[in-house]
Amino acid sequence: MFTARARSSLYPWRLLVHTGPSLARSGNMASSDLEDLCSHINTKILTIKKTLQLRNMGQEPSLKSVLCKIGHEMFLLNDLLNKMEIEVEHQEKLKNSLKEMQESFERDYNEAQHLCENIPPHLPKAIAKCTVGLTVKSEEQCKAAEPECVKKPTKEPKFIKEAPLITAQEFEGVPAYMRGRLTYVQINGVVQDLNKAVVSKYKILHQPMKSMSSAVRNLYHRFLEEETKDTKGEFFIVEADIKEFTQLKVDKRFHSILNILRHCQRVREVRGARLVRYVIC
């Protein structure tokens, strides 16, 4: 029997076969690490050389003035950068304030455009007036022009109170549970229909009896019967007026919008004699 040492001495080529590749790999790794170390050391040496050169240059009298000038310019440049940063911050604040102002102008413009596009058709139109020129005219020309400008006096229409439209700010202030899926346009559409019914009713009440037809006279008497001491001097309508003068459906959606109008103080209810009277606030 041979021992392990004896077997290795008898067959040394086996050890070479098994250890050869590992030695080669370790040699390659060592070579790579050595190259990296040499490169690092060379870099440090170059840095030290440049630092020494700069220190020597700073000690030379001929270059001190140049270095002082460079240092002064660097200080001025730093100060200029600080001022630029302050100015940039100021411009950003100014931009934000202008943006807020623009959004406010856009909201006001949209509200004004909406009011312009939704002017009630029953509002009285502007009355044309006779304008007088600034040039001096003779007495005969003035006397000739007077009959043209003179018109028969017209009766001023009697005042009929209407509910103002809901503003966007008021709409946003309505509680979500009350507003539901109703939109701003839908609510103001109901306000316009209510105003239409009010104007139609009180035009009949202001109309002379002689000019009324039999159907209009029946409406006139019904309007008088619906008035109470609580509605004296007020402008109000009932559901029958809404059905008579508008295409509005008196349903669940209508009553939901009425709740919003009561919340926004556009109408209030007066109950009595089995009638609900919607009084314009």
DRENDO-1510 file (C-alpha; in Angstrom, 1 decimal, always signed):
<recs>
REC; n; res; u; v; w
REC; 1; MET; +0.0; +0.0; +0.0 .
REC; 2; PHE; +1.3; +3.4; -0.9 .
REC; 3; THR; +0.7; +6.5; +1.3 .
REC; 4; ALA; -0.9; +9.7; -0.2 .
REC; 5; ARG; +2.6; +11.4; -0.3 .
REC; 6; ALA; +4.1; +8.5; -2.1 .
REC; 7; ARG; +1.2; +8.5; -4.6 .
REC; 8; SER; +1.7; +12.2; -5.3 .
REC; 9; SER; +5.5; +11.6; -5.8 .
REC; 10; LEU; +4.8; +8.8; -8.2 .
REC; 11; TYR; +2.2; +10.7; -10.2 .
REC; 12; PRO; +3.2; +14.4; -10.1 .
REC; 13; TRP; +1.6; +15.1; -13.5 .
REC; 14; ARG; -1.9; +14.6; -11.9 .
REC; 15; LEU; -1.3; +17.5; -9.6 .
REC; 16; LEU; -0.3; +19.7; -12.5 .
REC; 17; VAL; -3.4; +18.8; -14.4 .
REC; 18; HIS; -5.7; +19.6; -11.6 .
REC; 19; THR; -4.1; +22.8; -10.4 .
REC; 20; GLY; -3.1; +24.4; -13.7 .
REC; 21; PRO; -6.4; +26.2; -14.7 .
REC; 22; SER; -6.9; +27.6; -11.2 .
REC; 23; LEU; -3.4; +29.0; -11.1 .
REC; 24; ALA; -3.9; +30.6; -14.5 .
REC; 25; ARG; -7.2; +32.2; -13.4 .
REC; 26; SER; -5.6; +33.6; -10.2 .
REC; 27; GLY; -2.7; +34.9; -12.2 .
REC; 28; ASN; -5.0; +36.8; -14.6 .
REC; 29; MET; -6.9; +38.3; -11.7 .
REC; 30; ALA; -3.7; +39.4; -10.0 .
REC; 31; SER; -2.5; +41.0; -13.2 .
REC; 32; SER; -5.7; +43.0; -13.6 .
REC; 33; ASP; -5.7; +44.2; -10.0 .
REC; 34; LEU; -2.1; +45.2; -10.4 .
REC; 35; GLU; -2.8; +47.2; -13.5 .
REC; 36; ASP; -5.7; +49.0; -11.7 .
REC; 37; LEU; -3.5; +49.8; -8.7 .
REC; 38; CYS; -0.8; +51.2; -11.0 .
REC; 39; SER; -3.3; +53.4; -12.8 .
REC; 40; HIS; -4.6; +54.7; -9.5 .
REC; 41; ILE; -1.2; +55.5; -8.2 .
REC; 42; ASN; -0.2; +57.3; -11.4 .
REC; 43; THR; -3.4; +59.4; -11.3 .
REC; 44; LYS; -2.6; +60.4; -7.7 .
REC; 45; ILE; +1.0; +61.3; -8.7 .
REC; 46; LEU; -0.3; +63.5; -11.6 .
REC; 47; THR; -2.7; +65.3; -9.2 .
REC; 48; ILE; +0.1; +66.0; -6.7 .
REC; 49; LYS; +2.3; +67.3; -9.5 .
REC; 50; LYS; -0.4; +69.7; -10.7 .
REC; 51; THR; -1.1; +70.8; -7.2 .
REC; 52; LEU; +2.6; +71.6; -6.6 .
REC; 53; GLN; +2.8; +73.4; -9.9 .
REC; 54; LEU; -0.2; +75.6; -9.0 .
REC; 55; ARG; +1.3; +76.3; -5.6 .
REC; 56; ASN; +4.6; +77.3; -7.2 .
REC; 57; MET; +2.8; +79.5; -9.7 .
REC; 58; GLY; +0.9; +81.2; -6.8 .
REC; 59; GLN; +4.2; +82.1; -5.1 .
REC; 60; GLU; +5.6; +83.8; -8.2 .
REC; 61; PRO; +5.4; +87.6; -8.0 .
REC; 62; SER; +4.5; +87.9; -11.7 .
REC; 63; LEU; +1.4; +85.7; -11.4 .
REC; 64; LYS; +0.1; +86.9; -8.0 .
REC; 65; SER; -1.6; +89.9; -9.7 .
REC; 66; VAL; -3.3; +87.6; -12.2 .
REC; 67; LEU; -4.5; +85.2; -9.5 .
REC; 68; CYS; -5.8; +88.1; -7.4 .
REC; 69; LYS; -7.7; +89.4; -10.4 .
REC; 70; ILE; -9.1; +85.9; -11.1 .
REC; 71; GLY; -10.2; +85.7; -7.4 .
REC; 72; HIS; -11.8; +89.1; -7.5 .
REC; 73; GLU; -13.7; +88.2; -10.7 .
REC; 74; MET; -14.8; +84.9; -9.1 .
REC; 75; PHE; -16.2; +86.9; -6.2 .
REC; 76; LEU; -18.1; +89.2; -8.5 .
REC; 77; LEU; -19.4; +86.3; -10.5 .
REC; 78; ASN; -20.6; +84.6; -7.3 .
REC; 79; ASP; -22.3; +87.8; -6.2 .
REC; 80; LEU; -24.0; +88.1; -9.6 .
REC; 81; LEU; -25.2; +84.5; -9.4 .
REC; 82; ASN; -26.8; +85.3; -6.0 .
REC; 83; LYS; -28.6; +88.3; -7.5 .
REC; 84; MET; -29.8; +86.2; -10.4 .
REC; 85; GLU; -31.2; +83.6; -8.0 .
REC; 86; ILE; -33.1; +86.4; -6.1 .
REC; 87; GLU; -34.4; +87.8; -9.4 .
REC; 88; VAL; -35.6; +84.3; -10.6 .
REC; 89; GLU; -37.5; +83.8; -7.3 .
REC; 90; HIS; -39.1; +87.2; -7.7 .
REC; 91; GLN; -40.1; +86.5; -11.3 .
REC; 92; GLU; -41.6; +83.1; -10.2 .
REC; 93; LYS; -43.7; +84.9; -7.5 .
REC; 94; LEU; -44.8; +87.5; -10.1 .
REC; 95; LYS; -45.7; +84.7; -12.6 .
REC; 96; ASN; -47.8; +82.9; -10.0 .
REC; 97; SER; -49.6; +86.1; -9.0 .
REC; 98; LEU; -50.3; +86.9; -12.7 .
REC; 99; LYS; -51.6; +83.4; -13.2 .
REC; 100; GLU; -54.0; +83.8; -10.3 .
REC; 101; MET; -55.1; +87.1; -11.8 .
REC; 102; GLN; -55.6; +85.5; -15.2 .
REC; 103; GLU; -57.7; +82.8; -13.7 .
REC; 104; SER; -59.8; +85.4; -11.8 .
REC; 105; PHE; -60.3; +87.4; -15.1 .
REC; 106; GLU; -61.3; +84.2; -16.9 .
REC; 107; ARG; -63.9; +83.3; -14.3 .
REC; 108; ASP; -65.3; +86.8; -14.4 .
REC; 109; TYR; -65.4; +86.8; -18.2 .
REC; 110; ASN; -67.1; +83.4; -18.3 .
REC; 111; GLU; -69.8; +84.6; -15.8 .
REC; 112; ALA; -70.3; +87.8; -17.8 .
REC; 113; GLN; -70.5; +85.9; -21.1 .
REC; 114; HIS; -73.0; +83.5; -19.5 .
REC; 115; LEU; -75.1; +86.4; -18.3 .
REC; 116; CYS; -74.9; +88.0; -21.8 .
REC; 117; GLU; -76.0; +84.8; -23.5 .
REC; 118; ASN; -78.8; +84.2; -21.1 .
REC; 119; ILE; -80.6; +87.6; -20.9 .
REC; 120; PRO; -84.3; +87.0; -20.3 .
REC; 121; PRO; -86.3; +87.8; -23.4 .
REC; 122; HIS; -89.0; +89.6; -21.5 .
REC; 123; LEU; -86.7; +92.4; -20.3 .
REC; 124; PRO; -87.7; +95.8; -21.7 .
REC; 125; LYS; -85.5; +97.0; -24.6 .
REC; 126; ALA; -83.6; +100.2; -24.5 .
REC; 127; ILE; -85.7; +103.2; -25.6 .
REC; 128; ALA; -84.1; +105.3; -28.4 .
REC; 129; LYS; -83.7; +108.9; -27.5 .
REC; 130; CYS; -83.4; +111.9; -29.7 .
REC; 131; THR; -79.8; +113.1; -29.7 .
REC; 132; VAL; -78.9; +116.7; -30.2 .
REC; 133; GLY; -75.8; +117.7; -32.0 .
REC; 134; LEU; -73.2; +120.1; -30.6 .
REC; 135; THR; -73.2; +122.3; -33.6 .
REC; 136; VAL; -75.0; +125.7; -33.4 .
REC; 137; LYS; -78.2; +125.8; -35.4 .
REC; 138; SER; -80.5; +128.6; -36.3 .
REC; 139; GLU; -83.8; +129.0; -34.6 .
REC; 140; GLU; -85.7; +127.9; -37.7 .
REC; 141; GLN; -83.8; +124.6; -37.9 .
REC; 142; CYS; -84.4; +123.9; -34.2 .
REC; 143; LYS; -88.1; +124.6; -34.6 .
REC; 144; ALA; -88.3; +122.3; -37.6 .
REC; 145; ALA; -86.5; +119.5; -35.8 .
REC; 146; GLU; -88.7; +119.7; -32.7 .
REC; 147; PRO; -91.7; +117.9; -34.1 .
REC; 148; GLU; -89.6; +115.0; -35.3 .
REC; 149; CYS; -88.2; +114.4; -31.8 .
REC; 150; VAL; -91.5; +114.8; -30.0 .
REC; 151; LYS; -93.2; +111.5; -29.4 .
REC; 152; LYS; -96.4; +110.5; -27.6 .
REC; 153; PRO; -95.7; +109.8; -24.0 .
REC; 154; THR; -95.8; +106.0; -23.4 .
REC; 155; LYS; -96.9; +104.4; -20.2 .
REC; 156; GLU; -94.0; +102.9; -18.2 .
REC; 157; PRO; -94.4; +99.1; -17.8 .
REC; 158; LYS; -95.3; +98.1; -14.2 .
REC; 159; PHE; -92.5; +96.5; -12.2 .
REC; 160; ILE; -92.6; +92.7; -12.1 .
REC; 161; LYS; -90.1; +91.1; -9.7 .
REC; 162; GLU; -87.9; +88.3; -11.0 .
REC; 163; ALA; -85.6; +85.9; -9.3 .
REC; 164; PRO; -81.9; +86.5; -10.2 .
REC; 165; LEU; -79.9; +83.7; -11.7 .
REC; 166; ILE; -77.7; +81.5; -9.5 .
REC; 167; THR; -74.0; +82.5; -9.6 .
REC; 168; ALA; -71.2; +80.1; -10.0 .
REC; 169; GLN; -70.0; +80.9; -6.5 .
REC; 170; GLU; -73.5; +80.2; -5.0 .
REC; 171; PHE; -73.7; +76.9; -7.0 .
REC; 172; GLU; -70.4; +75.8; -5.5 .
REC; 173; GLY; -71.6; +76.6; -2.0 .
REC; 174; VAL; -74.7; +74.3; -2.3 .
REC; 175; PRO; -74.2; +71.1; -0.2 .
REC; 176; ALA; -73.3; +68.1; -2.3 .
REC; 177; TYR; -76.3; +66.0; -0.9 .
REC; 178; MET; -78.7; +68.7; -2.0 .
REC; 179; ARG; -77.0; +69.3; -5.4 .
REC; 180; GLY; -76.7; +65.7; -6.5 .
REC; 181; ARG; -76.2; +65.4; -10.2 .
REC; 182; LEU; -77.9; +68.7; -11.0 .
REC; 183; THR; -75.8; +71.1; -13.1 .
REC; 184; TYR; -75.5; +74.9; -12.9 .
REC; 185; VAL; -77.2; +75.3; -16.3 .
REC; 186; GLN; -80.2; +73.1; -15.2 .
REC; 187; ILE; -80.8; +75.1; -12.1 .
REC; 188; ASN; -80.7; +78.5; -13.9 .
REC; 189; GLY; -83.0; +77.0; -16.6 .
REC; 190; VAL; -85.6; +76.4; -13.9 .
REC; 191; VAL; -85.1; +80.0; -12.6 .
REC; 192; GLN; -85.7; +81.3; -16.1 .
REC; 193; ASP; -88.9; +79.3; -16.4 .
REC; 194; LEU; -90.2; +80.5; -13.0 .
REC; 195; ASN; -89.5; +84.1; -14.1 .
REC; 196; LYS; -91.4; +83.5; -17.3 .
REC; 197; ALA; -94.4; +82.2; -15.4 .
REC; 198; VAL; -94.3; +85.2; -13.0 .
REC; 199; VAL; -94.1; +87.7; -15.8 .
REC; 200; SER; -96.9; +86.1; -17.7 .
REC; 201; LYS; -99.1; +86.0; -14.7 .
REC; 202; TYR; -98.6; +89.6; -13.6 .
REC; 203; LYS; -98.9; +90.9; -17.1 .
REC; 204; ILE; -102.5; +89.5; -17.0 .
REC; 205; LEU; -103.1; +91.1; -13.6 .
REC; 206; HIS; -101.8; +94.5; -14.9 .
REC; 207; GLN; -104.0; +94.2; -18.1 .
REC; 208; PRO; -107.2; +96.1; -18.3 .
REC; 209; MET; -110.4; +94.0; -17.9 .
REC; 210; LYS; -111.9; +95.2; -21.2 .
REC; 211; SER; -109.0; +93.8; -23.3 .
REC; 212; MET; -109.2; +90.3; -21.8 .
REC; 213; SER; -110.7; +87.3; -23.5 .
REC; 214; SER; -112.9; +84.9; -21.6 .
REC; 215; ALA; -110.0; +82.4; -21.0 .
REC; 216; VAL; -107.7; +85.2; -19.7 .
REC; 217; ARG; -110.5; +86.6; -17.5 .
REC; 218; ASN; -110.8; +83.1; -15.9 .
REC; 219; LEU; -107.1; +83.1; -15.2 .
REC; 220; TYR; -107.4; +86.6; -13.8 .
REC; 221; HIS; -110.1; +85.6; -11.3 .
REC; 222; ARG; -108.1; +82.5; -10.3 .
REC; 223; PHE; -105.0; +84.6; -9.6 .
REC; 224; LEU; -107.1; +86.9; -7.3 .
REC; 225; GLU; -108.6; +83.9; -5.4 .
REC; 226; GLU; -105.1; +82.5; -4.8 .
REC; 227; GLU; -103.9; +85.6; -3.0 .
REC; 228; THR; -103.8; +85.7; +0.8 .
REC; 229; LYS; -102.8; +88.2; +3.4 .
REC; 230; ASP; -99.4; +86.5; +3.5 .
REC; 231; THR; -98.8; +87.2; -0.2 .
REC; 232; LYS; -100.1; +90.7; -0.3 .
REC; 233; GLY; -97.6; +92.9; -2.1 .
REC; 234; GLU; -95.5; +89.8; -3.1 .
REC; 235; PHE; -94.9; +88.2; -6.5 .
REC; 236; PHE; -95.8; +84.5; -6.4 .
REC; 237; ILE; -96.9; +81.6; -8.6 .
REC; 238; VAL; -98.4; +78.1; -8.0 .
REC; 239; GLU; -97.9; +74.8; -9.9 .
REC; 240; ALA; -100.9; +75.6; -12.1 .
REC; 241; ASP; -99.1; +78.7; -13.3 .
REC; 242; ILE; -96.0; +76.8; -14.1 .
REC; 243; LYS; -98.0; +74.3; -16.2 .
REC; 244; GLU; -100.0; +77.1; -17.8 .
REC; 245; PHE; -97.1; +79.3; -19.0 .
REC; 246; THR; -94.0; +77.0; -19.3 .
REC; 247; GLN; -93.1; +73.5; -20.5 .
REC; 248; LEU; -91.5; +72.7; -17.2 .
REC; 249; LYS; -92.4; +69.4; -15.6 .
REC; 250; VAL; -93.3; +69.5; -12.0 .
REC; 251; ASP; -91.6; +66.3; -10.9 .
REC; 252; LYS; -89.0; +65.1; -8.4 .
REC; 253; ARG; -86.2; +66.9; -10.2 .
REC; 254; PHE; -88.2; +70.1; -10.1 .
REC; 255; HIS; -88.7; +69.9; -6.4 .
REC; 256; SER; -85.0; +69.1; -5.9 .
REC; 257; ILE; -84.1; +72.3; -7.7 .
REC; 258; LEU; -86.7; +74.2; -5.6 .
REC; 259; ASN; -84.8; +73.1; -2.5 .
REC; 260; ILE; -81.6; +74.6; -3.9 .
REC; 261; LEU; -83.5; +77.8; -4.8 .
REC; 262; ARG; -84.8; +78.0; -1.3 .
REC; 263; HIS; -81.3; +77.4; +0.0 .
REC; 264; CYS; -80.0; +80.3; -2.2 .
REC; 265; GLN; -82.9; +82.5; -1.1 .
REC; 266; ARG; -84.4; +82.8; -4.6 .
REC; 267; VAL; -87.9; +81.6; -3.6 .
REC; 268; ARG; -89.8; +80.8; -0.4 .
REC; 269; GLU; -93.0; +78.8; +0.1 .
REC; 270; VAL; -96.3; +80.0; +1.5 .
REC; 271; ARG; -98.8; +77.2; +2.2 .
REC; 272; GLY; -102.5; +77.6; +2.7 .
REC; 273; ALA; -105.9; +76.5; +1.3 .
REC; 274; ARG; -104.3; +73.3; -0.1 .
REC; 275; LEU; -101.9; +75.4; -2.3 .
REC; 276; VAL; -98.2; +75.9; -2.2 .
REC; 277; ARG; -97.3; +79.4; -3.3 .
REC; 278; TYR; -93.7; +80.0; -4.5 .
REC; 279; VAL; -92.9; +83.6; -3.6 .
REC; 280; ILE; -90.0; +85.4; -5.3 .
REC; 281; CYS; -87.5; +86.6; -2.7 .
</recs>
